[in-house]
Amino acid sequence: MKSSLRLPDYFIGPVLWQTTGRIVYRAHNLIDDVECSLETIDAQYPERNLVAALRREAFITQELSDIGGIRKIHNVLPHGSGNLVLVTDLYDCTLQQFLAQSGGHGLPLAQVLEISLSLINTLGRMHQQDIVHKALSSQHVLINTINGDIALLWFGFCL
């Protein structure tokens, strides 16, 4: 499926995942020569409340940028008919996709512990700043399958 998303200075590749009205593309920043992800609302004419939620998520995520284990947002760009796109670090799958790729056999215990400890440390640092995620699920945990990095996303509902 070819992307309808068009942004100057970016080569936009395939869809990495879709979740809850959002779509995430693999991309390449042509100016900086860096691989990244582009996340946007999966609608040609998004409702204002969805755009506001995406903007709020970007703000909260940027406020938490000093915490390891949280996806970094490098830019928020307007596109299309009032939509926004978040330019983020590249994570190529969600934990949900990663588990599905195991063929129903689960993950090795060492890998489960590594992922769990990473999430516990990230959530602990968030809680120290009085931030509660409120939407933790396998769809909101990202994995970079090349280097094993784990990160959280979906901060639109945080307190």
N, C-alpha and C positions, 0 to 999 in steps of 0.2 A: 504494500500500500504506500503510495507516494504521499509525502507530507504536503498539506495545504499551507503550513506555516512558512512564512518567508520573512527573513530578517537580513538586513545588510550586514556584511562582515562575518556571516556564519554559513558554513555548509551544513545542512540539516540532513541527518541520516535517518535510520529506521527508528520506529517506535520501540522503546525499551520496555515500557509497561503503561497500563492504564488503570486508574483506580478512582472511584467516587467522583466522576465528572472531571477528572484531570487526565492529561496525557503527557508523557515524558519521552523526549527524543534524544538520541545520541547526536552530538553535534561537534563541529570543529570551528573554533574561533580562528578565522583567517588572519586577523591582525596579530594576535599573540601566538599563533600556532600552537594552540592548546586544545586538547579534547575536553569536552564538557557535556552537561545535560541541559536541556531546555524543558522546563515544565510550564504548562499553560492550562487554561480551562478548555475542556473539550467541547466547545460550542462556538459557532461562527458569530453569534450575537449573545454574549454572556449576560446574565442578569447582574445588576449592580451589586447585589449582596455577595455574589460569588467572586466578583472582582475585588470587593472590599475584603473578603476573607483571605484571598490570595495575597493581597497587600499586607494584611495583618500578619499572616504567616511569615512573610518576608521580613517584616519589622521584628517580630519576636525572634526569629532565627538569627537575624543579624545581631540582636541584643545578646544572644547566647553564643556568639562566635568564639569566645575565649574558652569554651568548654569543648574538650575533645569528644568525638563521637557524635557530633551534630553536623549535618551536612552544611557546607559553607555556601552561601549565596553571594555571588560576585557582582550581580547586577540585576536590576528590575527594569525591563524595557516594555514600552507600549507597543502593541501591534494590532492589526485588524481593526475591528469595530469596537473599540473601548476595552479590549482585552489586554492582559499583561503576560509577560513571560519572565520566569525566574531563570537566570543563568547560574548554574550550580556546578559543584564538583561532579565528576563522572562516577556514578555507581551503576553497574550494568544490570543489576537485578534486585528484586525485593527478596526478603527472606521467604515469603510465600512461594515465589518462583524457584528459589534455590532448593527448598524442601521438595517441591514437585519434581525437580530434576533428579532427585535421589531415587525415583521410581518406587516410592512408597516404602523404602527400606530404612528410612531415617538417616541420621547423620552419625558419624563416629562420636563416641562419648567425648573425646578430647575437643572436637570441633564444637559440640553442644556447649561444653564448659567455657570455651573461648568466647563464643558468641554471648553466652549468658553473663559472663564476667564483664565483658565490654559494655553490655546494656546496663548492668547494675551500677557500674562506675559512672556512666553517663547520667543515668537517672538520679543517682546520689548527688552529683554535682548540680543538677538542675534543682533538686529539692533544697539544697543549701541556699539557692537563690529564690526560694519560695515559688518555684514554677512546677506545676503538675501537668504532665503530658495529656492525660484524659482520653487518649485514643490509641493506646499502644496495641498494636496488632502486627502480624507477620507482613502485612501490606505496608506498614510504616517503618519497617526496618530495612535499611539498604545494605547491600553487600557489593564490594568491588571484588569480583572474582579473580582479578589479576594479582592484587596485593593483599587481599583478605581484610581490608578495612571495613568496619561496620559503622553505620551512621543512622541516626533517627531523622525522620521528617514528619510533616503534618502537625504543625504547631498552631493551626488556626483555632483550636479549641482549648488551648492552654489557659491555665489560671495563674 
